[in-house]
Amino acid sequence: MDGSPQRTLLITLTGRDRPGVTSRLFTTLAEFPLTVVDVEQVVIRGRLVLGVLVAYDGGADIGQVWQAAERVATDLDMEVELSTGRDKSVPRRRGRLHVTVLGAPLRPAAMAGIAGRIAANGANIDRIERLAHYPVTCIEMDVSGADPEGLRAALAVEAAERQVDVAVQPGGLHRRAKRLIVMDVDSTLIQGEVIELLAEHAGCLDEVAKVTEAAMRGELDFEGSLRERVALLAGLDAAAIDDVRRKVRLASGARTMVRTLKRLDYKFAIVSGGFTQVTDALVEDLGIDYSAANTLEIANGKLTGRVVGPVIDRAGKATALERFAREAGIPVNQTVAIGDGANDLDMLQAAGLGIAYNAKPVVRQAADTAVNVPYLDTILFLLGISREDIEAADAADPGTPAD
């Protein structure tokens, strides 16, 4: 060979999808001295688009190849487009990223704005795939040639304008290697705040709620705010904890998320500024592997208004994540942390991927990505797991519990 670019033929079949289309085309192409360079296929609403790029040299009669491809299309009642060119062997551009878009609903204007921002950053969309159509629409794009931080900043602006969520993550093995999920509990894994449910029993809900909100926004030291709130519970009958435990409701999609990840051999952990008296029940119910939380002190059947031992605060959550990773034998950069409040910030920043879930603004700004829809299982889409994969696994397991 003289080193000059090979000649190429791009064959694009379009039409109703059915079994055997790909096999039929390649069986026909096998009769000629061709080399497969690239293949891409997508099916949308039962309509197939199959593109095959083949290379050839002087030994191939390209006219016969062309006619054979047209016969396949005619036999299959499909449309075919053919074009010749030169394979300059240009490698895919570096800086490959996954851009995941979540919308409920997802409007064309949002996709136009996001695609425009990608182009404006000098990047290219190499592939687009739908991962889910409910409870949100999720579209994932493989993007090359972009600076991750620059693109993330640009898409964050567009996402806010279009009222969608957009996540930008490195592509390749880095994404698929994450094998430990560490999650906050109150207002993340479960709906609401346990301490406020206890405060309702103690008759001090308004006072406790104000302190909680300030702490979540990062306006108050978490440990000090926790001790202040717990002190207001002094004298509360311990039986109130049993009532609160019964009232706790998981976030929508929580069971689906935990179940799916454990099927994939992920380890799952919870770390909470709340209380073991509630989190221990969640561990048992969901089959959670690791947990850390504060413990309310109880004496003579009543809350003393104190916690036992060191407080699990902002730094404590990050320390717990690192401990869980060591115990699981998983590098910290292969962990995912999920939280909503300021006391989750260190944990989100320590993890390989930090996700702000329906979070306060200070958390959304600091996290790698944010999800602002009330369905916890949408986080699976950020890990490349499709709704179809989830449903297929559930259908194969008749004992699957409902969310």
Secondary structure, 3 states (H helix, E strand, C coil): CCCCCEEEEEEEEEEECCCCHHHHHHHHHCCCCCEEEEEEEEEECCEEEEEEEEEECCCCCHHHHHHHHHHHHHHCCCEEEEEEEEECCCCCCCCCEEEEEEECCCCHHHHHHHHHHHHHCCCEEEEEEEEECCCCEEEEEEEECCCHHHHHHHHHHHHHHHCCEEEEEECCHHHHCCCEEEECCECCCECCCHHHHHHHHHCCHHHHHHHHHHHHCCCCCHHHHHHHHHHCCCCCECHHHHHHHHHCCECCCHHHHHHHHHHCCCEEEEEEEEEHHHHHHHHHHHCCCEEEEEEEEEECCEEEEEEECCCCCHHHHHHHHHHHHHHHCCCHHHEEEEECCHHHHHHHHHCCEEEEECCCHHHHHHCCEEECCCCHHHHHHHCCCCHHHHHHHHHCCCCCCCC
